[in-house]
Amino acid sequence: METLTLTQSYKPKTFNLSGLTGISDKTLEMHFKLYEGYVTNTNLLSEKIASILEDGRVDKEEMPAYSELTRRLGFEYNGMVLHEYYFGNMKRNAGGDVPRGSKFRAAIERSFPSFEIWKTDFVSVGKMRGVGWAVTYLDPTAGRVSNHWIELHENGNVAGFIPLLVMDVWEHAYLLDYKPADRPKYIEAFLANVDWDAVEKRIA
C-alpha cells in the first residue's frame, strides 16, 4: 500500500523574463535563485512539521520546535508565493497605462479619484523606507482595490483580499542595477515591464 504524506512538494516555476526594460538579466538570474530557495525551504519546513504531526499530536516537548517551524514557514511560504506573483506580472515589451475598459482600470476608478492618484499611491508605497513589497489588492466583496505595504512577506497581507499587482522592493530586486537610494528608478523600470493582461486575469 502506498504511504500517504502530509505535505505537498512544490517545484519552482519557470519565468521567461530575459530582456526586461531596466531590470538586467543578471539581476533576474540572482533573483530566480533566491526564489528557488524559498521553494526549497517551504518544502523542507513542511516536511519537518509533518514529521512532528505524524502521530496525530504535538507533545509538550515538541511545541517549541513546532512553533518556530510554523512561524518560519509563514515567511518562506509567502516569500515563494509573492515572488511567483511578482515574476508573473512582468513581461518583455510591456508596461504603459492600464488599458481603458479593463476590469482592473474600472476597479481603480471605483476606488480612487483617478488612475494617476492610484499610481501615485502605489509608487509611494513602494518608496517607503525598509524592505518589503508594494501590492495592489482587490477586496472581492466590495470590488474595490487598495495599495498595501507588505513587510517580511507574511506581515501586512490582508485576509481574503486578492493580490493583483505585486512589486518586490527588497534591495535584492534592484541592487545590481541601481544604488539603494535609486529605488524610484527601479520602480519606474518595474512599471515599464508590467504585464497588464496578467493583472487583468487575476481580477477576473
Beta strands, then each sheet from edge to edge (+ up, - down):
strand 1: 133-139
strand 2: 144-150
strand 3: 162-168
sheet 1: 2+ 1- 3+
end
